[in-house]
Amino acid sequence: MTADGKGPDRRFVLGLAAAGCAGLALGADIVLARRPEASMVRRSGLAFGTTVSVTLVDDGAAAIEPAFEAAFAAIRAIERAANLFDPGSEIARLNRDGRLDHPSADFLAMVRFALHLAEATDGAFDPTVQPIWCAWRDAHLQGRMPDAATLAAAVTRVGYRAVRVAEAAVAFAGNGMGLTLNALAQGLATDRVMAAVAACGIRNAFIDTGELGARGGRPNRGPWRVGIADPRAVGRLLTEFSLADRRFVATSADNQTFWTPDFAEHHIVEPWSGHSPRALAECAIVASSGLMADGLSTAAMVVGPARVGDLLALDPGAIAYLVDKAGRTAALGPGIGAV
């Protein structure tokens, strides 16, 4: 699974964007497929090592400024929980000390879901792969590949069953372990933002934290439209579709953070080998929550196309768009045509 190494700049730089801007690239692999309408207002910032944005339809039914404030407060809360580059974050303190007392509700939600998904995938999704990522990062900084002994040692420190979770504390049962929630944080942030703007009375919104969520639709234009980008051709869309009310999309791909120029080794790893899976270049999941979509997209990259159908059973109605290393595409799931 993922142990991403995106840059540490997490300062919010907020700016109000008037309607009529060009379509914004959403994450590394999904793009908005239509221009915003005149009654839409978008506010953007930096989080999770990327540009995030919240687009609200200003229909006069609710004040949008409190909704924007609540939306970005929700994003900041997830960053305080899951930002590996902030030494004061919850995950950094857990990785440093081996124990985190009084975890936040957001942190507990991510850890518990991560362990649930780990069990459901027989360990293909494992949130404790951070030691493997560190081995790749350290070798990359020295201009080389990690040697077999280093990777083997890192693999011995991986194991989700050694994570102890309670309301009062999260702790590791083994030495030298490390947790990453990068495969879930943006998805949960999308969920939290969606809930926040809904609580403010917003009926139509499009959320992009790097993973996407739709509420309602575009004024007088129907559902929000998104496209899945080609991982090997910048600016080219592989497919375009409507994203229905309260549906979410997350994408994992081998070109987001990679160690080798052929994308063979990248930020998504097999917990048992320390190497990246070889079958898929990209997987996009449409699901009932951002958290589920985010986790399943990473898990799918690890298990490969033969087992993606089993993953989709965890969220009835979910669908998967797959791109293999040869560029062949496939769509799976009972929700195809109703996303």
C-alpha positions in Angstrom: 0.0 0.0 0.0 1.0 3.6 0.0 3.6 5.3 2.0 3.8 8.5 0.1 6.6 11.0 0.3 5.1 14.3 -0.9 6.7 17.6 0.1 6.2 19.1 3.6 4.7 22.5 2.6 1.3 22.5 4.4 0.6 26.2 4.7 -2.8 27.2 3.5 -2.8 29.9 0.9 -6.5 30.6 0.5 -7.9 32.6 -2.4 -11.4 33.2 -3.7 -11.7 32.2 -7.3 -14.5 33.7 -9.3 -16.6 31.6 -11.5 -15.5 31.2 -15.1 -12.0 29.9 -14.3 -10.5 27.2 -16.5 -11.0 23.5 -15.4 -8.8 22.8 -12.4 -6.6 19.6 -12.4 -7.9 17.6 -9.5 -5.1 15.6 -7.9 -2.6 13.8 -10.1 -5.1 11.7 -12.0 -8.6 13.2 -12.1 -9.6 16.4 -13.7 -12.8 18.4 -13.8 -14.3 17.9 -17.2 -16.4 21.1 -17.4 -15.8 24.8 -16.8 -17.4 26.2 -13.6 -20.7 28.0 -13.9 -21.4 31.6 -13.1 -23.0 30.9 -9.7 -20.1 28.8 -8.5 -17.4 30.0 -6.1 -14.2 28.1 -5.6 -11.7 28.5 -2.8 -8.3 26.8 -3.0 -5.4 26.1 -0.6 -2.4 23.8 -0.1 -2.8 20.6 1.9 -1.6 17.0 1.7 1.2 18.2 -0.6 -1.2 19.3 -3.3 -3.7 22.0 -4.2 -7.1 21.4 -2.6 -10.3 23.2 -3.5 -13.9 23.5 -2.4 -16.5 24.7 -5.0 -19.8 25.8 -3.7 -22.9 26.8 -5.6 -24.1 30.2 -4.3 -27.9 29.9 -4.7 -28.8 32.3 -1.9 -30.1 29.5 0.4 -27.1 29.6 2.7 -24.2 31.9 3.4 -21.1 30.4 1.7 -18.4 32.1 3.8 -19.2 30.0 7.0 -19.3 26.9 4.8 -15.8 27.7 3.4 -14.5 28.3 6.9 -15.9 25.0 8.1 -14.6 23.1 5.0 -11.0 24.3 5.5 -11.1 23.8 9.2 -12.0 20.1 8.5 -9.0 19.8 6.2 -6.7 21.3 8.7 -7.9 18.9 11.4 -7.1 15.9 9.2 -3.6 17.3 8.5 -3.0 17.7 12.2 -3.8 14.0 12.6 -2.1 12.5 9.6 0.7 14.7 8.3 3.9 12.7 8.4 6.1 15.8 7.8 4.7 17.8 10.8 6.6 16.6 14.0 3.7 17.8 16.1 1.1 15.7 14.2 -0.6 12.7 15.8 1.0 10.3 13.4 4.5 11.7 13.7 4.2 11.5 17.5 3.0 7.9 17.3 5.9 6.9 14.9 8.4 8.7 17.1 7.2 7.4 20.5 5.5 4.1 19.6 2.4 5.3 21.5 -0.1 8.1 21.1 -2.3 9.0 24.1 -5.7 10.7 23.6 -6.0 10.3 19.8 -8.5 12.5 18.1 -11.7 11.2 16.6 -10.3 11.7 13.1 -7.1 9.8 13.9 -9.1 6.9 15.4 -11.4 6.8 12.4 -8.5 6.4 10.0 -6.6 3.9 12.0 -9.7 1.7 12.7 -10.7 1.8 9.0 -7.1 1.0 8.0 -7.0 -2.1 10.2 -10.5 -3.1 9.0 -9.3 -2.9 5.4 -6.1 -4.7 6.2 -8.1 -7.7 7.6 -10.5 -7.6 4.6 -7.6 -7.7 2.1 -5.5 -10.3 4.0 -2.9 -7.7 4.6 -2.5 -6.4 1.0 -3.5 -3.0 2.5 -1.3 -2.5 5.5 -0.9 0.9 7.1 2.4 -0.1 8.8 4.5 0.0 5.5 6.2 3.2 6.5 9.5 1.5 7.2 9.5 0.2 3.6 8.9 3.7 2.2 11.7 5.1 4.4 14.1 2.5 3.0 13.2 3.5 -0.6 13.4 7.2 0.3 16.8 6.9 2.0 18.3 5.0 -0.9 16.8 7.4 -3.5 18.4 10.3 -1.7 21.7 8.5 -2.1 21.1 7.9 -5.8 20.7 4.2 -5.6 18.2 1.4 -5.1 17.8 -0.1 -1.6 19.7 -3.4 -1.2 17.9 -6.7 -0.5 19.0 -6.8 3.1 17.7 -3.3 3.8 14.3 -4.1 2.3 14.1 -7.4 4.1 14.8 -5.7 7.4 12.1 -3.1 6.7 9.6 -5.8 5.9 10.1 -7.4 9.3 8.9 -4.2 10.9 5.6 -4.3 9.0 2.5 -5.9 10.4 -0.9 -4.3 11.0 -1.8 -6.8 13.7 0.9 -5.2 16.0 -1.1 -2.0 16.1 -3.1 -1.7 19.4 -6.1 0.7 19.3 -8.3 1.9 22.1 -10.2 5.2 22.8 -7.4 6.2 25.2 -4.4 5.3 23.1 -2.9 3.9 19.9 0.4 2.0 20.3 2.8 -0.4 18.5 3.4 -3.8 19.9 6.7 -4.1 18.0 9.9 -2.0 17.8 10.8 0.2 14.8 7.3 0.3 13.4 5.8 3.2 11.5 2.3 4.1 10.4 1.2 5.9 7.3 -2.4 7.1 6.7 -1.6 8.7 3.4 -3.9 6.2 1.6 -6.9 7.4 3.7 -6.3 11.0 4.8 -7.5 12.8 1.7 -10.5 10.5 1.4 -11.6 11.2 5.0 -10.9 14.9 4.5 -13.4 14.8 1.5 -16.0 13.2 3.7 -15.5 15.7 6.5 -15.6 18.7 4.2 -18.8 17.3 2.6 -20.4 16.9 6.0 -19.3 20.4 7.0 -20.7 22.2 4.0 -24.0 20.2 4.3 -24.3 21.3 7.9 -24.0 24.9 6.7 -27.0 24.4 4.4 -25.0 24.1 1.2 -27.0 21.9 -1.3 -24.5 21.8 -4.2 -20.8 21.4 -3.8 -17.7 19.8 -5.4 -14.8 18.8 -3.1 -11.3 18.2 -4.2 -8.7 17.2 -1.6 -6.8 15.2 -4.1 -9.8 12.8 -3.8 -13.2 14.0 -5.0 -16.7 14.3 -3.7 -20.0 15.6 -5.2 -23.0 17.0 -3.5 -26.0 17.9 -5.6 -24.9 19.1 -9.0 -24.2 22.1 -11.2 -26.9 24.8 -11.4 -29.2 24.0 -14.4 -26.5 21.6 -15.8 -27.1 18.3 -14.0 -24.4 16.2 -12.2 -20.8 17.2 -11.7 -18.5 15.8 -14.4 -15.1 14.3 -13.9 -12.6 12.6 -16.0 -9.8 10.0 -15.4 -6.5 11.1 -16.7 -4.1 8.9 -18.6 -1.1 8.1 -16.3 1.2 8.1 -19.3 -0.1 11.2 -21.3 -0.4 14.5 -19.5 -3.7 16.2 -20.3 -5.3 13.2 -22.0 -8.5 11.8 -20.5 -9.2 8.1 -20.6 -12.8 8.4 -19.7 -15.3 11.0 -18.5 -18.5 10.5 -16.4 -21.0 12.1 -14.2 -20.5 11.9 -10.4 -23.8 11.5 -8.7 -24.9 13.2 -5.5 -22.9 12.0 -2.5 -20.5 9.9 -4.5 -16.8 10.0 -4.2 -13.8 9.2 -6.4 -10.2 8.4 -5.4 -7.3 7.4 -7.6 -4.0 5.6 -7.0 -1.3 5.5 -9.7 2.3 4.5 -10.2 3.2 8.0 -11.5 2.4 10.0 -8.4 5.6 9.3 -6.5 8.1 6.9 -8.2 11.6 5.7 -7.6 12.4 4.4 -11.1 11.8 6.1 -14.4 9.8 3.2 -15.8 7.4 3.5 -12.8 8.1 -0.1 -11.8 9.0 1.0 -8.3 6.8 3.7 -6.7 5.1 4.7 -3.5 2.6 1.8 -3.4 4.3 -1.3 -2.1 3.5 -5.0 -1.3 3.9 -5.3 2.5 5.4 -8.8 2.1 8.0 -8.0 -0.5 8.9 -4.3 -0.1 8.5 -3.9 -3.9 5.8 -2.3 -5.9 3.1 -4.4 -7.5 3.6 -5.0 -11.2 0.1 -5.3 -12.8 -1.6 -1.9 -12.6 -0.6 1.6 -13.6 -3.7 3.2 -12.2 -6.9 2.5 -10.4 -9.8 4.9 -9.8 -12.6 3.9 -7.4 -16.1 5.4 -7.2 -17.6 4.7 -3.8 -20.1 5.7 -1.2 -17.5 7.6 0.9 -14.1 9.2 0.3 -12.5 7.1 2.9 -13.7 3.9 1.2 -12.8 5.1 -2.2 -9.3 6.1 -1.1 -8.5 2.9 0.7 -9.9 0.7 -2.1 -7.9 2.4 -4.8 -4.7 1.7 -3.0 -5.7 -1.9 -2.1 -6.6 -2.5 -5.7 -3.2 -1.5 -6.9 -1.7 -4.1 -4.6 -4.0 -7.0 -5.2 -4.2 -6.5 -9.0 -7.1 -6.9 -11.4 -8.0 -10.5 -10.6 -9.0 -9.5 -7.0 -10.5 -6.1 -7.5 -14.0 -7.6 -7.7 -13.6 -8.9 -4.2 -12.6 -5.4 -3.0 -15.7 -3.9 -4.5 -17.9 -6.2 -2.5 -16.9 -4.2 0.5 -18.9 -1.3 -0.8 -22.0 -2.4 -2.8 -22.4 -0.2 -5.8 -18.7 0.8 -6.0 -17.0 0.6 -9.3 -13.3 0.5 -10.4 -11.6 1.9 -13.5 -8.4 0.1 -14.1 -5.4 0.8 -16.3 -2.7 -1.8 -16.6 1.0 -1.3 -17.3 0.3 -1.9 -21.1 -2.3 0.9 -21.1 -5.3 -1.4 -21.4 -8.4 -0.2 -19.5 -11.3 -2.0 -17.8 -14.3 -1.0 -15.7 -15.6 -3.3 -13.0 -18.5 -3.2 -10.6 -22.3 -3.3 -10.4 -22.5 0.5 -10.3 -21.2 1.1 -13.8 -23.5 3.6 -15.6 -24.9 4.9 -12.3 -21.9 6.8 -10.7 
